[in-house]
Amino acid sequence: MTTLSCGVLSGPICCPAPSSARGVRGAAGSSGASKRSGGRPGNGEREPSSFLSASSASASASDSSTSSSSSGSDITASCSSSGVFRGRFGARASPSALSGAAGRVGRGWTGATFGISRAICPLRCMAPTPGTGAAFTNGRPAAGSSQVDLTSVLSVDTRYKTETHAAASAGEQVVEETQVLFEANEEFRKNALVSSTEKYEEMYKQSVEDPDTFWSEIASQFHWEKKWDVTDGKVHTENFDVRKGPIKVEWFKGGKTNICYNALDRHVEAGRANDVAMFWEGNEPGYDSSVTFGNLLDLVSQVSNYLRSVGVKKGDAVVIYMPMLVELPVAMLACARIGAIHSVVFAGFSADSLAQRISDCKPKVVLTANGVMRGTKFINLKTIVDDALKQAKQEGYTVETSVVFANEVATKKEETAWVEGRDIWWQDVIPSQSTKSEVEWVDAEDPLFLLYTSGSTGKPKGVLHSTGGYMVYTATTFKHAFDYRPGEVYWCTADCGWITGHSYLTYGPLLNGATVVNFEGVPTYPDAGRCWEIVDKYNVNIFYTAPTAIRALMREGDKPVKKHLRKSLRVLGSVGEPINPAAWKWYYEVVGDSRCPISDTWWQTETGGFMITPMPGGWPLKPGSATFPFFGVQPAIVDENGKELHGECSGYLCVKASWPSTFRTLFGDHPRYETTYFAPFKGFYFSGDGCHRDKDGYYWLTGRVDDVINVSGHRIGSAEVESALVHHPLCAEAAVVGYDHEVKGQGIYAFVTLVEGVEYSDKLRKDLIAKVRSQIGPFAAPDIIHWAPGLPKTRSGKIMRRILRKIAASQIDELGDVSTLADPGVVEQLIELRDK
């Protein structure tokens, strides 16, 4: 086992010493299957682990009147380059965005104001120009500088410096503030994996100047049956420029490994067979189980042996359409063990969507369950699968084997529709398989999985990730972005049907030997304290969820959180969309007791792992900013002509060079891969996102470029307007889209969900518009406020903006498929309220 000498990691990403402190909950039976406790028949599961239920889809964010007070002088973002993507809500937050964040500083983090005029470059330390405020020592404020108690920082409006400029075309007031930063305490920093900006800069510099050495040293900590090829000192090859030929990325080619072996066998062989690998928490309180690394390896071996018995071999596809049972990650790992390509489809997609994916990747087998309970709602998964397989057959492809997990807590076997000769009960064939399964050693560049992403139109894109680079990158990002310590319990609330569930519920944590929590239910069932009950139950140390879930829980108030201890929490995380400062502050202050740093991560299905992310303890945080690039990631902000911008700027977020988990292609459609991601800006990977880099070098994601609204020549990010709206104490959540305007070209159409119990009124409509005018400028004021009891969201919490655009454009007959929504009835409500 290789330990790095360059300081890239503080220890090997491998097997921590066996932990005798954690016992085994729910011992496995002879077949290796875990038992579910709770009094009903075993193997209780329900439905997809996307984190918002139908009942909570409309219960979105809220800023309480105390935490979102509009007192104080609101501020407006300024942009140093042409006003495009005017700085995002975090970097240019109003005092109200952080009001009330004081008073809980003692046990963990401190707030400080800094007037920094020199940018934080990934390769340079922070250093202020004399006279601008704080002095820094080792990347932190020196003694006697402007570090102060949060109470005073957050209650004094003089921390903002107002300057009036002759704005180019709007004449609005532009305000520049001295940013409030949040920094870990000395004890946290001292023990952090990346404990200072100097350490980060040293490691980052090596990662971009000598990526081959950097990543090969990390890769050496994993098991490779055969080491990768090295040509002229290089372990990777790439072409990111369509002008120079086909786009191609390869890392560790020629190396033979297996990600399942590294995630399970390696830990078992190191003596950790009896350590808990996964806690499973069912939809219904009291239904739970635990699975040790030994149990998990046995289960994976049994499923892999069955797949082999029905003809699945290396390179074949297997579609998995299952709720968040232990069996879902087991199925993924089983495919990886034999070199099969898994394609997990979120168990909430419609039969049409599932059929599209089946027809595209042509799986040998489909793995599913007969049904699931999500909150109080039953979803008949088997019926959806039957319809999808019928459609696929009509389109020319027949699946011969469908393995169905009998989830008898949700529905009875005898009530399940059945196709003889095709359908097989999981419980009839898996437990009888051997718990010993040979590992299929695969090349680092062999495919690991397909994950389909869909836009508002067109065929879903099959994002293909390979094995070796993905394995190395997800393990490394997990360890550093969450400051993971051996023996900690980690909970990611995502469903395995999304990339987050792949990288940071299954592979990344297990490669590090972490104990993960797998939750089947929803955060508000049976009450809004469920998450924090689970945190206390399993002593969760690291909690990773989406801003949508955070805002939904905010709406329920502080009481459900504070009735639980949450003392075990050490690090919090955010994923999926930009988090507005009000939600960030609530998450930090209420959930984390003002002592837990927040890793606000930016990445994509296509990137495989974190691209821009804080490293707890490494540097101060700005609420709403993803902060700095991860090792080896070279972000570039470009203008509409593809020219890279430097310093403080706003534009299109691209990446200059490959990283190990770069996706290799779109399945069966490499030309689309090139035209979508590499043709728009030659020589760059184009993320599709807008971005602002502030004067200190912090990165702020402004949302998808197609969410930018062009109003009378002003390009306005939808996220910025949404953040301004939710700063109003009576606005729980907002979603903004553009619509055709005969004068302005585009107008701003805002869907607004109010705090529970608040009634719609013309006065409130005017107040909301005034809030946007004061915080951003008159040009950004919404033209239409559409009252929304709820927003159309998938069960994972993603807002379906294409539906909102159709409603805004009165294209009601073109709404398309709404079956994937957590609550399809929301759409009808929005249509009814359109002109009110």
C-alpha positions, 0 to 999 in steps of 0.5 A: 500500500502506497502512502503519498510523500507529496502531502496529497493525502494525509493517509492512504484512501484504503482500509482504516483499522478495524473498528470494534466500537461499532457493532453489527445491527441486525445480523445477516442470515446464512445467505448474507442478506440483512434483516429488517427489524420492525415487526413486519415481514423482512425486507421492507422497502418503499419507494424512490429515495428522491428526497421530496415526497408528493406531500412535501413538494409544495412545502418548499423553502421559507425564510422566517420573519426573524431570519429573513428580516428586510431591515437594513440597507439592501445591496445590489450586485455589481459586475466588472465586465459588461453586467453579464450574470450580475454577481450572484446572491451570495457574493452580493448578499444583503445584510438581511440575508445573514441577519440573525446568524450571530450568537452561536459562535462559541463551539465552532465557527467564527465570522469575520469581515475582510476587505480584500482587494487581491484575489485568491488565486488557486496558486496564491495565498490571500493577501490584502492591499494595505489599508483594506481591512484584515491582515492574513497570517497563513491564509487566516486573519492575523491577531489584532486584525478585523476578526470579530464576534458574529454578533457585532459583525452581523448587526452593524450596517457599516460593514457595507460600503456604498458607492454610487456609479454611473451605471451603463444603462440602468442608472441603478445604485451599485453597492460593494460590501465587505464580505462576511466570511465564516471560518472553522475554529482552530481545533477543526483546522488543526485536524483537517486534511487540508488545514490551510490555504498554503497546503491547498495551494501547494497540492493544487499547484502540483495537481495542475502542473504535474497531474500525471504524478499527482493522480498516479500517486493517489491511484497507487493506493487502490488495488490494481491487478495490473498497473496502468501504462506510462508513456513519456511519464504520462498516465493520461491523454486528452484532446479537448479541442474539436479543431484538433480531431475527435474529443478523447480522454483516457486515464490509467489506460492499460491498468486492470482493476475492479471498483467493487473489489476496491469498495468491498473486498479490500476492506474485508481483507483488511479485517473490517468484515464485521464493521457496518458498511450501511445503515438502512432506514425504511420509510416507516420509523422502526423499519431498519437494518444494518449491513456489514462489509462482510454481509454486503460482499456476500449479497453482491456476490450472490447477485453477481452470480445470478446475473452470470447464470442468466448470461450477463457478461462483461460489457452487457448492460443491466437496467436497475429500476428500484427504490432505495433499498439495500438491494439497489447499491448491491445491484450496482456493485454486483454489475461492477464486479462482473464488468457489466454496465449498470444503468440505474433509472430513478424509480419515479420516471414514467414508463415512457422514460424507462422505455426510452432508456431500455431501448437505447442501452438494450439491457440483458436484464431489468432489476426492479421491485413490485412496489414501494411506499413513499411517505403515505403514497404507494407507487406500483413500480411493477406496472411501470416496468411492465408498460415500459417493457411492452413499449420497448418490445414495440420499438424492436427490443425485448428484455427476456429477464425481469427480476422483481424484488418482493417488497411485501411491506408495500404490496402483496406478491399475489397482487403483483401483475406477472408475465410468466417466462420473463418475471422472476422473484428476487427472493426465489433466485438470489438467496440460493446463490453462492456467496463467493464470486470471482472478480472480473478485472477490467481496464481502467477505460472500460465502461462502469455505468450509464446514467441518462440525463434529459433536457426539456426536449430531445432524446435522453443523453446516456452519459458514460463513465469509465472505471479507473479514473472515476474510482480514483476521483470520487474517492479522493473528492469524497475524502477531502470535500467532507474532511472524512475521518475513518470510522465516521458515519455519512448520510447522503440523502440522494437517490441512486437514480441520480449521479449523487447517489452513484458517486457520493452514496455508493462508490465514493464513501465505500471506497473510503471504508465509510459507514453510509446511511441509506434512507428510503423515505422522505424528510417530512414523514411522519413529521418534519423532524425525521432527518434529525431523528435519523442523525441522532439514531445513527450518530451521523457525522457528515450530512449531505443534501439539496437546497430544495430539501433544506428550504422545505425543512426551513418552512417547518421552522426551527422546532423540529430540528431543535427537539433533536440533539444533532451533537454528532454532526461535524460537516454539512454539505449541499448539492444540486443547485446554488444555495441562497444565503438565507438557506445557507445561514439556516442550515449552518446556524440551526442544523449545524449549531453554528459549528459545522462547516458547509461544503457547497459543492458544484459538479454535474452528472458529466463530471462524475465528481466535485469540481468546485468545492470548499474543503472544511478547514482550508479557508473561510466560506462565503454563504452561497459560494462553491469557493475554489476548484478541486485538485486538478480542476482548471475552471475558466470563465469565458465570454460569448466569443470564447475568450477567457476572462481573468480576475473578477468577472462573469460569464460562461463556466468552462474547464480547460483540461480533463480530470480523471472522472471526465465522462468519456462519451454519450452512449452511441452518440459521440458526435452529440457529445462533441457538439453539446459540450466541446463545440460551443467554446473551442478548446474547453469543456462547456458546463452549460452554467453561468458563473461569477468570480468575485474579487477574492477569487471565489466562484459563484454559480449563477444557474444554467445559461438557458435560465438566463433572461435577456430583458431589454439587453440586460442578462439576468440570472434566474437564480439571482431574481429567485434569491431576491424574492425569497429574501422577503419574509413571506416568500417560501420559494420562487422559480423564475422563467422568461417569457416573450415580451413585445417591448422588452424581448423577454419579460420576467415571470415569477412563480411564488410560493408563500409561507404557510398560512399567508394569503395572496394579495395585491399589496404582497405582489407589489412588495415582492416586486419592490424587493427585487427592485431594491436588491437587484435593480428596476430592470430585474423586477418581475413583470408577472407574479404567479401565485403557486401553492407548490412548484412542479418538482421531480421526487428528487426535488428538481424544479421542472422549469420546462413546465413553468415555461410552457405555463408562462407562454400559455402553451398548456397543450404542450406540457409533455410528460408530468408523471415524474413529478412528486405531485402532478396535481401541482400543474393543474393548480398552477394552470387554474391560478395563471390569471389570478 
